[in-house]
Amino acid sequence: QERIPVVARGSGTGLAGAAVPSAGCIVLSTTRMDRILEIDTANLTALVEPGVRNGQLATAVEALGLFYPPDPGTMAISTIGGNVNTNAGGLRGLKYGVTGDFVSGLEVVLANGDILHTGGKCKKDVAGYNLTSLFVGSEGTLGIVTQILLRLLPLPEARRTATAFFKEIESAAQVVADIIAARIIPVTLEILDDMSIQCVDDYAHLGLPRDAGAMLLIEVDGPASQLDVEIAQITAICQKNAATHIEVAKDEAHAERLKAARRTTLAALARRRPTTILEDVTVPRSRIPDMVKRIREISHKYQVEMAIFGHAG
């Protein structure tokens, strides 16, 4: 009625500009709507308010032997409402997908004040328009999300995390393509180039080999008996592509340190120059080696420092 824009805001960790206010708007913070309303162990769902933090939910469901896979880099502070509105991914996206793959229903307040309920707990729920998917990723432009029904999974029996280092990033990129071609779907398959490795090591003091040209962070999960086979296959692929060093994390704490280092890559790189510009690029997985080669050519041609890192899977 008054033509006043309302901009919803969670923790403000998003990189898409969705929480940036416009002139004369109301900024509506949802961070105090932070209750986990229900964890339904029979139907494997969780009902939450938009201000619940991603990491908070993950911890709560894992205590019950359940698993909420989406894990954006800022999961310790990013909110589920923001995750839904940007359709956030994360390190586990290769195997499990993005936030939208786990949203079963929403409560949304529309611009005229109407309250809309979409979806529900039923596994097969195909009557009418799929309004849930319409709101996921809409960045607050269609309404304010006030409750979110999320799908959960059983907690995987075991996880294995490994790192592999290479002299050339092209070799690491080829490993990514070869792993997928071998019909292995890791939970996590992350790539860091030499600049990223050095900045992360300066930031997190992990003792990473600073002369390496690239690093892959690889994690598999599932039945414990299956993981030895998959790690052996991945190791063989890395060796075929001239890996200089391969290490499997000794325990869960070691694995978490490695994953935490990857999550801090952008912050670590931001310390190198006053201005850091992040660009998300996506190509079919088989074309990652070509993409890496082209980025290097552009960097050399224009004499611009370009670090390459991200969800290589």
Secondary structure, DSSP 8 states (H G I E B T S, - for coil): -----EEEESSS--SSSTT---TT-EEEE-TT---EEEEETTTTEEEE-TT-BHHHHHHHHHTTTEE-----TTTTT-BHHHHHHHT---TTHHHH--GGGGEEEEEEE-TTS-EEEEE-S-S---SS--HHHHHTT-TTSS-EEEEEEEE-EE--SEEEEEEEEESSHHHHHHHHHHHHHTT---SEEEEEEHHHHHHHHHHH-----TT-SEEEEEEEEE-HHHHHHHHHHHHHHHHHTTEEEEEE-SSHHHHHHHHHHHHTHHHHHHTTSS----------GGGHHHHHHHHHHHHHHHT-----EEE--
